[in-house]
Amino acid sequence: MEKESTLAKYIKEAEDALVQIDYLTKETEKLKRAAALGTFEAFDPEVVELAAKNTKLRHRLAILNRAALAIGKMSKPPVTMEVGLESILQILQNIFSNAIEAACPDIRNIPPVDIALSGANPKFGDYQCNSAMSLANLYKQLGQKLSPRDISTKIIQNVAPHDLIAKLEVAGPGFINIFLSKRYVLRAISSIFEEGVKPPTLPKKQKVLVDFSSPNIAKEMHVGHLRSTVIGDSICRLLEYLGHDVLRINHVGDWGTQFGMLIAHLQDKFPNYLVESPPISDLQAFYKESKKRFDEEEDFKKRAYASVVKLQSFDPDHVKAWKLICDVSRQEFQKIYDRLEISVVERGESFYQTRMEKIVKDLQLAGYLEEDDGRKVMWGDSGTIPLTVVKSDGGFTYDTSDMAALKQRLEEEKADWIIYVTDAGQATHFQTIFACARKAKILNPQIHRVDHVGFGVVLGEDKKKFKTRSGDTVRLIDLLDEGLKRSLDKLNEKEREKVLSPDELKKAQESIAFGCIKYADLSHNRNHEYVFSFDKMLEDKGNTAVYLLYAYTRIKSIARNVEFTAEKIREVASSVQVSLAHEKEWKLAKVLVRFPDVLLKMTEDLCLHHLCEFVYDIATTFTEFYDSCYCIERDSSGGVVKVNTDRILLAEAAALVMERCFHILGLKPVSRM
């Protein structure tokens, strides 16, 4: 009786400590934010005192947990958490952060905990804490000689018991090998059937604006727009899945000198355009005609410049001509977006015209603009390249519109986070924009996050910039058409038309065609160039969309072979437990529960290839599992002898996680291929 009473007391104290830690953590963060904004000094005694209390409480909690575990001889620790698909790295970082604070009270400003996946050898555990080496160096600076192994041992002694951890070991010079608990992983896998593949919990949902695709009106979308469109869409899908409020912006080029020549040419070629919509079927040819006249006819050039002035003065006839041209172009863009299933909100440069005028006045009044050979320029905090805010002829530039757009997005849209997806060549431009915005106090780094997501160019198989044989830029619509043709050839080569209905064949064709184009782009580190090759992207081996889509249909066919519907799977999952007894079952399950960590990593560097590597890892690990662990056992005549439902559930869990990965990557899997 006395033991139960003591145990209950420890559990109650532990729960109270958790509540206090949560409160103190929030208060400390508030004070730190206030310090960052200059409300008071960062070394204010109140911050120091709260941090000290927090550390002591965390240390007390670790002691209470260990004592309760020892007294109760319990099968699980007294303080646990609800298990879904949560970030294992985050949980481990919290656990070891608390343990290190308790184990190393002499060290102030402890560096972030270094937790990483272990190597392929299972004897070294599943994760590894590598912080002891850096802590030993900090102790050395304090005049204390402690070996990393001794520090690791001390850290382990202060790790509070947690459902996630089965075992800890000190290895090598002082690494801590972390072995995951099968019970924890099993509960995480089971949550997939109970709740679906839910995203990890975020501390805060944000308003995110993603600027991507951004073609120019009156020009066709070409291969140069492919990466911005595909990468931008996947970033949006990722952030939407995580629960952020995402605004997808298509910052099209719909303003400027070229519209003067287009309008002047329209007036000549279709003089009755105000009452009858002009039949412009080929806007690209129309643009080339007007550009030729602009370059060769001096009188036409003067009229073009005059038309620009009238358009920017919002003359009704010129505005109508401009809208007609924009509408024709918009319809052509939409054909691309529809095929790739990409949604985007158009907001062109014209939207910011009046805002450009205002920001120029504001910057001038604040004394940020300098005269430079008739131009008005602004220097950022780095002082390398200035922005040209006003040209010598009084006109505005991309610098002006981007500054106006940034201000509008932060102040009117109330965006917390803005992402620009353009080629790497524009990196310096955006660095300067951000620097000037900080200087003008439009952008506050303490509150706002801004990222330029740059990418390398698309190369042809000759390793040169991707062009047609005649040297022209490759039209994006032609690229998609070629993808459809080649994917159908691939399906016919495998005689899929004999087993698929016409509708199934069409869905498989589109899935492969557009999936392989997107995946070939996303699977490469976006910072690098990549070679566009239909032959390589349509291979059914290696890290390709075709291989992954086939792997998915193979997994889905397992349940279908024993007539397990989605409803049946959910019903069975409520009474049957996934098996993790075999090493290949355990290996596959551990890959699946890494999903949240991959997503959170992508929010840091906005590189989609991490997800491609992960889904490929699922597919290859599943193959190992499938080859070693029979889901359906058959006799020599092919008859079903035994159905291993527990393994079918693990296969379905893999399929569900793959589906979510495909959705984020913009791939559309089919159950039959």
C-alpha positions in Angstrom: 0.0 0.0 0.0 2.9 2.3 0.9 4.5 1.6 -2.5 1.3 2.5 -4.4 1.0 5.7 -2.3 4.6 6.7 -3.0 4.1 5.9 -6.7 0.9 8.0 -7.0 2.7 10.9 -5.2 5.6 10.8 -7.7 3.2 10.7 -10.7 1.3 13.7 -9.3 4.5 15.6 -8.7 5.7 14.8 -12.2 2.4 16.0 -13.8 2.6 19.2 -11.7 6.2 19.7 -12.9 5.1 19.3 -16.5 2.5 22.0 -16.1 5.0 24.4 -14.5 7.6 23.7 -17.2 5.1 24.5 -19.9 4.1 27.8 -18.3 7.7 28.8 -17.6 8.8 27.9 -21.2 6.1 30.1 -22.6 6.9 33.0 -20.3 10.6 32.7 -21.1 9.9 32.8 -24.8 7.7 35.9 -24.4 10.5 37.7 -22.5 13.1 36.6 -25.1 10.9 38.0 -27.9 10.5 41.2 -26.1 14.3 41.4 -25.7 14.7 40.7 -29.4 12.4 43.6 -30.2 14.3 45.9 -27.9 11.7 46.2 -25.1 14.5 45.4 -22.6 17.9 43.9 -22.4 18.3 40.2 -23.2 20.3 39.6 -20.0 17.3 40.9 -17.9 17.3 39.1 -14.5 13.7 37.9 -15.1 14.8 35.9 -18.1 17.7 34.4 -16.2 15.6 33.5 -13.2 12.8 31.8 -15.4 15.4 29.8 -17.3 17.0 28.6 -14.0 13.6 27.6 -12.6 12.8 25.7 -15.8 16.1 23.8 -15.7 15.6 22.8 -12.1 12.0 21.6 -12.8 13.2 19.5 -15.8 15.9 17.9 -13.6 13.3 17.2 -10.9 11.0 15.7 -13.5 13.7 13.3 -14.7 14.4 12.1 -11.2 10.6 11.7 -10.5 10.1 9.6 -13.6 13.1 7.3 -12.8 11.9 6.9 -9.2 8.4 6.1 -10.2 9.6 3.6 -12.8 11.8 1.9 -10.2 9.2 1.7 -7.5 6.3 0.7 -9.7 8.3 -1.8 -11.9 6.0 -0.5 -14.5 6.0 -1.6 -18.2 5.8 2.0 -19.4 6.8 5.4 -17.9 4.3 7.4 -15.8 4.5 10.5 -18.0 3.7 9.6 -21.7 2.3 11.3 -24.8 -0.3 10.4 -27.3 1.3 8.7 -30.2 0.5 9.4 -33.8 3.0 10.2 -36.6 5.0 12.8 -34.8 8.6 14.0 -35.3 10.9 11.4 -33.7 13.8 13.8 -34.0 12.0 16.6 -32.2 10.9 14.3 -29.4 14.5 13.0 -29.0 15.9 16.5 -29.1 13.5 17.6 -26.3 14.4 14.5 -24.2 18.1 14.9 -24.6 18.0 18.7 -24.3 16.5 18.2 -20.8 18.9 15.4 -20.0 22.0 17.5 -21.0 20.8 20.5 -19.0 20.4 18.3 -15.9 23.7 16.4 -16.5 25.8 19.5 -17.3 24.6 22.3 -14.9 28.0 24.1 -15.1 27.6 24.8 -18.8 25.6 27.8 -19.9 24.4 28.3 -23.4 24.4 24.6 -24.3 24.5 24.2 -28.1 21.6 22.5 -29.9 21.4 18.8 -29.4 23.0 16.8 -32.2 20.6 13.9 -33.0 21.0 12.0 -36.3 19.9 8.7 -37.9 22.3 5.9 -37.2 23.9 4.0 -40.1 22.6 0.9 -41.7 24.0 -1.5 -39.1 21.2 -2.2 -36.6 23.6 -2.9 -33.8 24.4 0.8 -33.6 20.7 1.6 -32.8 18.3 3.7 -34.8 19.3 7.2 -33.9 22.5 8.6 -32.3 23.1 11.5 -30.0 26.5 13.1 -30.8 26.6 16.0 -28.4 29.1 14.6 -25.9 32.2 15.6 -28.0 31.2 19.3 -28.2 30.3 19.3 -24.5 33.7 17.9 -23.6 35.3 20.8 -25.4 33.1 23.3 -23.5 34.2 21.6 -20.2 37.8 21.9 -21.3 37.3 25.7 -21.8 36.1 25.8 -18.2 39.3 24.0 -17.0 37.5 20.7 -16.4 38.7 17.5 -18.1 35.8 15.2 -18.8 35.9 12.5 -21.4 33.0 12.3 -24.0 32.2 8.8 -22.8 31.8 10.0 -19.2 29.6 12.8 -20.3 27.4 10.4 -22.4 27.1 8.1 -19.4 26.0 11.1 -17.3 23.5 12.2 -19.9 21.9 8.7 -20.1 21.5 8.7 -16.3 19.5 11.9 -16.7 17.3 10.8 -19.6 13.7 10.6 -18.4 12.0 7.3 -19.4 9.9 7.7 -22.5 7.7 5.3 -24.6 9.9 6.1 -27.6 13.1 4.7 -26.2 13.7 1.0 -25.7 17.4 1.2 -24.9 20.4 3.6 -24.7 24.1 2.6 -25.1 27.4 4.5 -25.0 29.5 3.6 -28.0 32.9 4.5 -29.5 34.4 7.8 -28.3 31.2 8.9 -26.7 28.2 8.5 -29.1 24.9 7.5 -27.5 23.1 4.9 -29.6 19.3 5.2 -29.3 17.1 2.1 -29.9 13.4 2.7 -30.7 10.7 1.0 -28.8 8.6 -1.4 -30.9 5.6 -0.6 -28.8 5.9 3.1 -29.7 6.4 2.4 -33.4 3.5 -0.1 -33.4 1.2 2.6 -31.9 2.4 5.1 -34.5 1.7 2.7 -37.4 -1.7 1.8 -35.9 -2.6 5.6 -35.8 -2.4 5.6 -39.6 -5.5 3.4 -39.8 -7.3 5.2 -37.0 -6.6 8.8 -38.0 -5.1 8.7 -41.5 -1.6 10.0 -42.3 -1.8 13.2 -40.3 0.9 15.9 -40.4 3.1 16.5 -37.4 1.9 19.1 -34.9 3.3 22.5 -35.5 3.7 25.2 -32.8 2.2 27.8 -35.0 0.2 28.0 -38.3 1.4 30.8 -40.5 0.1 32.8 -43.4 2.5 31.9 -46.2 2.6 33.5 -49.7 4.4 31.5 -52.4 5.4 33.4 -55.6 6.0 30.9 -58.4 5.6 30.1 -62.1 5.3 33.8 -63.2 5.3 33.6 -67.1 5.1 36.8 -69.2 1.9 37.7 -70.9 1.9 37.4 -74.7 4.7 34.8 -74.5 4.3 31.1 -74.3 5.3 29.1 -71.3 8.5 27.2 -72.1 10.8 24.7 -70.4 12.3 27.6 -68.4 9.0 27.9 -66.5 8.9 24.2 -65.7 11.1 24.2 -62.5 9.5 27.3 -60.9 6.0 25.9 -61.6 6.7 22.3 -60.4 8.8 23.3 -57.3 6.5 26.1 -56.3 3.4 23.9 -56.5 5.1 21.2 -54.4 6.1 23.7 -51.7 2.5 24.9 -51.6 1.2 21.3 -51.3 3.7 20.7 -48.4 2.8 23.8 -46.5 -0.9 23.3 -47.1 -0.7 19.7 -45.8 1.1 21.0 -42.7 -1.8 23.3 -42.0 -0.5 26.7 -43.0 -2.7 29.3 -44.8 -1.1 29.3 -48.2 -1.6 32.0 -50.9 -0.3 30.8 -54.3 0.6 33.8 -56.3 1.4 33.9 -60.1 3.3 37.2 -60.5 2.9 37.4 -64.3 4.7 40.0 -66.4 1.7 42.0 -67.6 3.0 45.6 -67.6 5.8 47.5 -69.3 7.1 48.6 -72.7 6.2 45.4 -74.6 2.5 46.2 -74.1 2.9 49.5 -75.9 4.1 47.7 -79.1 1.4 44.9 -78.7 -1.4 47.4 -78.3 -0.2 49.5 -81.3 0.0 46.3 -83.4 -3.4 45.3 -82.3 -4.9 48.7 -83.3 -3.4 48.3 -86.8 -4.3 44.7 -87.4 -7.7 44.7 -85.7 -9.0 48.3 -85.7 -12.4 47.3 -84.6 -11.1 45.5 -81.4 -13.3 47.7 -79.2 -16.5 46.1 -80.6 -15.4 42.7 -81.8 -13.0 40.4 -80.0 -9.9 39.9 -82.2 -9.2 36.4 -83.4 -5.7 36.1 -82.0 -5.1 32.3 -82.0 -1.3 32.4 -82.0 -0.2 35.0 -79.5 3.5 34.0 -79.9 3.4 34.9 -83.6 1.5 38.1 -82.9 4.2 39.1 -80.4 7.0 38.3 -82.9 5.2 40.5 -85.6 4.9 43.4 -83.2 8.6 43.0 -82.0 9.8 43.0 -85.6 7.9 46.2 -86.4 9.2 47.8 -83.1 12.8 47.0 -84.1 12.5 48.1 -87.8 9.9 50.9 -88.0 10.8 54.1 -86.2 7.2 55.5 -86.5 5.8 52.4 -85.0 8.3 52.5 -82.1 7.1 56.1 -81.3 3.5 55.0 -81.3 4.4 52.0 -79.1 6.0 54.3 -76.5 3.0 56.6 -76.6 0.7 53.6 -76.1 2.7 52.6 -72.9 2.1 56.1 -71.5 -1.6 55.9 -72.3 -1.9 52.5 -70.7 -0.1 53.5 -67.5 -2.5 56.5 -67.4 -5.4 54.0 -67.6 -6.8 55.3 -70.9 -10.0 53.2 -71.4 -9.3 52.1 -75.0 -5.8 51.1 -74.2 -6.9 49.2 -71.0 -9.4 47.2 -73.0 -6.7 46.3 -75.6 -4.4 45.3 -72.8 -7.1 43.1 -71.2 -7.8 41.4 -74.5 -4.2 40.4 -74.9 -3.9 39.3 -71.3 -7.1 37.1 -71.6 -5.7 35.3 -74.7 -2.4 34.6 -72.9 -4.2 33.5 -69.7 -6.2 30.9 -71.5 -3.0 29.4 -72.9 -1.3 29.3 -69.5 -4.4 27.6 -68.0 -4.0 24.7 -70.4 -0.6 23.9 -68.8 -1.9 24.4 -65.3 -4.9 22.1 -65.9 -2.8 19.3 -67.2 -0.4 19.5 -64.3 -3.2 20.0 -61.8 -1.8 23.3 -60.5 -3.9 26.0 -59.0 -2.5 29.5 -58.8 -3.9 33.1 -58.2 -2.8 35.5 -60.9 -1.6 38.9 -59.6 0.5 40.6 -62.2 2.9 43.5 -62.1 -0.1 45.8 -63.1 -1.6 45.1 -59.7 1.2 47.0 -58.0 1.3 50.1 -60.3 -0.3 52.5 -57.9 1.6 50.9 -55.0 4.9 51.5 -56.9 4.1 55.2 -57.1 3.5 55.2 -53.3 6.6 53.3 -52.3 8.8 55.6 -54.4 7.3 58.6 -52.5 7.7 56.9 -49.1 11.4 55.9 -49.8 12.1 59.4 -51.1 10.6 61.1 -48.0 12.5 58.8 -45.7 15.8 59.7 -47.4 16.6 56.3 -48.7 16.9 57.2 -52.4 20.1 58.6 -53.9 20.7 60.3 -57.3 22.9 58.3 -59.6 23.3 59.5 -63.3 19.7 60.6 -63.4 18.4 57.4 -61.7 17.2 57.1 -58.1 18.8 54.2 -56.4 18.6 52.6 -52.9 21.4 50.8 -51.1 20.8 47.9 -48.8 22.7 47.1 -45.6 25.3 45.1 -47.5 26.2 47.9 -49.8 27.2 45.8 -52.8 24.6 46.4 -55.6 21.9 49.1 -55.3 18.2 48.8 -56.4 17.2 51.0 -59.3 13.9 52.3 -58.0 13.4 55.0 -60.7 15.0 55.0 -64.1 16.5 58.1 -65.6 13.4 58.5 -67.8 11.2 58.4 -64.7 10.0 54.8 -65.3 9.8 52.0 -62.8 11.8 48.7 -62.9 11.5 45.2 -61.6 13.2 46.5 -58.4 10.4 48.9 -57.9 7.6 46.4 -58.5 9.3 43.8 -56.2 9.7 46.3 -53.4 6.0 47.4 -53.8 4.9 43.7 -53.9 6.9 42.8 -50.8 5.4 45.7 -48.8 1.9 44.8 -50.0 2.3 41.2 -49.1 3.6 42.0 -45.6 1.3 44.9 -44.7 -1.9 44.1 -46.7 -1.9 40.3 -46.9 -0.4 40.1 -43.4 2.0 37.3 -44.6 4.2 35.8 -42.0 6.4 34.0 -44.5 7.1 34.8 -48.2 8.7 32.4 -50.6 10.0 33.4 -54.1 10.6 30.5 -56.5 12.9 31.6 -59.4 16.1 30.6 -61.0 19.3 30.9 -59.1 20.5 33.7 -61.3 18.1 36.0 -59.4 19.6 35.3 -56.0 21.5 38.6 -55.8 18.4 40.6 -56.8 16.3 39.1 -54.0 19.1 39.5 -51.5 19.2 43.2 -52.3 15.4 43.5 -52.2 15.4 41.9 -48.7 18.3 44.0 -47.5 16.6 47.3 -48.7 13.2 46.2 -47.2 15.0 45.6 -43.8 16.6 49.0 -44.0 13.3 50.7 -44.8 11.7 48.8 -41.9 9.2 47.1 -44.2 10.7 43.7 -43.4 11.2 42.7 -39.7 13.4 39.5 -39.5 12.1 39.0 -35.9 8.6 38.6 -37.2 8.8 37.7 -40.9 10.5 35.0 -42.8 11.5 35.5 -46.5 13.1 32.9 -48.7 14.4 32.9 -52.2 14.1 29.3 -53.5 16.6 29.2 -56.4 17.2 26.4 -58.8 19.6 25.4 -61.6 18.7 25.3 -65.3 17.3 22.4 -67.3 19.9 20.8 -69.6 19.5 18.7 -72.7 21.2 15.4 -73.1 24.1 17.2 -74.7 24.6 18.9 -71.3 23.8 22.3 -72.8 20.8 24.5 -72.1 17.7 22.5 -73.2 16.6 23.6 -76.6 14.9 22.2 -79.7 17.1 20.9 -82.6 16.6 24.2 -84.4 17.9 26.0 -81.3 14.5 27.4 -80.2 13.3 27.3 -76.6 11.2 24.2 -75.9 7.5 25.0 -75.5 6.1 23.5 -72.3 3.0 22.3 -74.0 5.1 20.4 -76.6 7.0 18.8 -73.7 3.8 17.6 -72.1 2.5 16.2 -75.4 5.8 14.3 -75.9 5.5 12.9 -72.3 2.0 11.6 -73.1 3.1 10.0 -76.3 6.1 8.3 -74.7 4.2 7.1 -71.6 1.6 5.5 -73.9 4.4 3.8 -75.8 5.8 2.5 -72.5 2.4 1.0 -71.5 1.9 -0.6 -74.9 5.3 -2.1 -74.7 4.2 -3.8 -71.6 0.9 -4.8 -73.2 -1.1 -3.0 -70.5 -3.9 -2.3 -73.0 -4.8 -6.0 -72.7 -5.5 -5.8 -69.0 -6.6 -2.2 -68.5 -9.9 -0.6 -69.7 -9.6 2.4 -72.0 -10.3 4.7 -69.0 -7.7 3.0 -66.8 -5.2 3.1 -69.6 -5.7 6.9 -70.1 -5.3 7.5 -66.3 -2.2 5.4 -66.2 -0.8 7.3 -69.3 -1.4 10.7 -67.7 -0.1 9.5 -64.3 3.2 8.4 -65.8 3.6 11.3 -68.3 3.1 14.2 -65.9 4.4 12.3 -62.9 7.8 11.4 -64.6 8.3 15.1 -65.7 7.6 16.4 -62.2 9.5 13.8 -60.4 12.6 14.1 -62.6 12.7 17.7 -61.6 11.9 17.3 -57.9 14.2 14.3 -57.3 17.3 16.4 -58.1 18.6 18.9 -55.6 17.0 22.1 -56.8 20.3 24.0 -56.4 21.9 22.0 -59.2 21.3 21.7 -62.9 19.7 18.5 -64.2 19.6 16.7 -67.6 16.1 16.3 -69.0 15.9 12.8 -70.5 12.6 11.1 -71.3 14.5 7.8 -71.7 15.9 8.0 -68.1 12.8 9.3 -66.4 10.6 6.5 -68.0 12.9 3.7 -66.7 11.1 1.4 -64.4 14.2 0.8 -62.2 15.9 3.2 -59.9 14.6 6.4 -58.3 12.1 7.3 -61.0 8.4 8.1 -60.9 7.6 5.0 -63.0 9.4 2.7 -60.6 7.6 4.3 -57.6 4.1 4.3 -59.3 4.6 0.6 -60.2 5.7 -0.2 -56.7 2.6 1.5 -55.3 0.2 -0.4 -57.6 2.0 -3.6 -56.6 1.4 -2.9 -52.9 -2.3 -2.0 -53.6 -2.7 -5.3 -55.5 -1.9 -7.3 -52.3 -5.0 -6.4 -50.5 -7.1 -6.5 -53.7 -6.0 -10.1 -54.2 -7.8 -11.2 -51.0 -10.7 -8.7 -51.6 -9.7 -6.4 -48.8 -11.5 -3.1 -49.5 -10.5 0.2 -47.7 -13.4 -0.4 -45.3 -12.3 -3.9 -44.6 -8.7 -2.7 -43.9 -10.0 -0.2 -41.3 -12.2 -2.9 -39.8 -9.4 -5.4 -39.6 -6.9 -2.8 -38.2 -9.2 -2.3 -35.2 -8.8 -5.9 -34.1 -5.5 -7.1 -35.7 -2.1 -5.7 -34.8 0.7 -5.1 -37.3 3.5 -7.6 -36.9 7.0 -6.2 -36.3 8.6 -9.6 -35.3 10.6 -10.1 -38.5 13.6 -7.8 -39.0 12.3 -6.7 -42.4 8.9 -5.8 -40.9 10.6 -3.8 -38.2 12.9 -2.1 -40.8 9.9 -1.0 -43.0 7.9 0.3 -40.0 10.9 2.4 -38.9 11.2 3.9 -42.3 7.4 4.9 -42.3 7.6 6.7 -39.0 10.3 9.0 -40.3 7.7 10.7 -42.5 7.2 13.7 -40.2 10.9 14.4 -39.8 11.3 14.5 -43.6 8.5 17.1 -43.8 10.0 19.3 -41.1 13.4 19.1 -42.7 11.9 20.4 -46.0 10.3 23.4 -44.2 13.8 24.4 -43.2 15.6 24.2 -46.6 12.6 23.9 -49.0 14.3 21.1 -51.0 11.8 18.6 -52.3 14.4 15.9 -53.1 14.4 14.8 -49.5 10.9 13.6 -49.9 11.8 11.8 -53.2 14.6 10.0 -51.4 12.2 9.1 -48.6 9.5 7.6 -50.8 12.2 5.7 -52.8 13.4 4.4 -49.5 9.9 3.2 -48.7 9.6 1.4 -52.0 13.0 -0.4 -51.8 12.5 -1.3 -48.1 9.0 -2.6 -49.0 10.6 -4.8 -51.7 12.9 -6.3 -49.0 10.0 -6.9 -46.8 7.8 -8.4 -49.5 10.6 -10.8 -50.6 11.1 -12.1 -47.1 7.7 -11.9 -45.5 4.8 -13.6 -47.3 1.6 -11.5 -47.1 -0.4 -14.3 -48.9 0.8 -17.9 -48.8 -0.2 -20.1 -51.7 0.2 -23.7 -52.6 1.9 -25.1 -55.7 -1.3 -24.7 -57.8 -1.6 -21.0 -56.8 -4.4 -21.5 -54.3 -4.4 -19.3 -51.1 -3.3 -21.3 -48.1 -2.9 -18.5 -45.6 -3.6 -14.8 -45.4 -1.2 -12.9 -43.1 -3.4 -10.0 -42.3 -0.9 -8.4 -40.0 1.5 -8.1 -42.9 -1.2 -6.9 -45.3 -1.8 -4.1 -42.8 1.9 -3.1 -42.8 1.8 -3.0 -46.6 -1.3 -0.8 -46.6 0.4 1.5 -44.1 3.3 1.8 -46.6 0.8 2.6 -49.4 -1.0 5.3 -47.4 2.3 7.1 -46.5 3.4 6.8 -50.2 0.1 8.3 -51.3 0.7 11.3 -49.0 4.2 11.7 -50.5 2.8 11.5 -54.0 0.3 14.2 -53.2 2.9 16.6 -51.9 5.1 15.9 -55.0 2.1 16.5 -57.3 2.1 12.8 -58.6 -1.3 11.1 -59.2 -1.0 7.3 -58.5 -3.5 4.8 -59.9 -4.4 1.5 -58.3 -4.0 -0.4 -61.6 -1.2 0.1 -64.1 
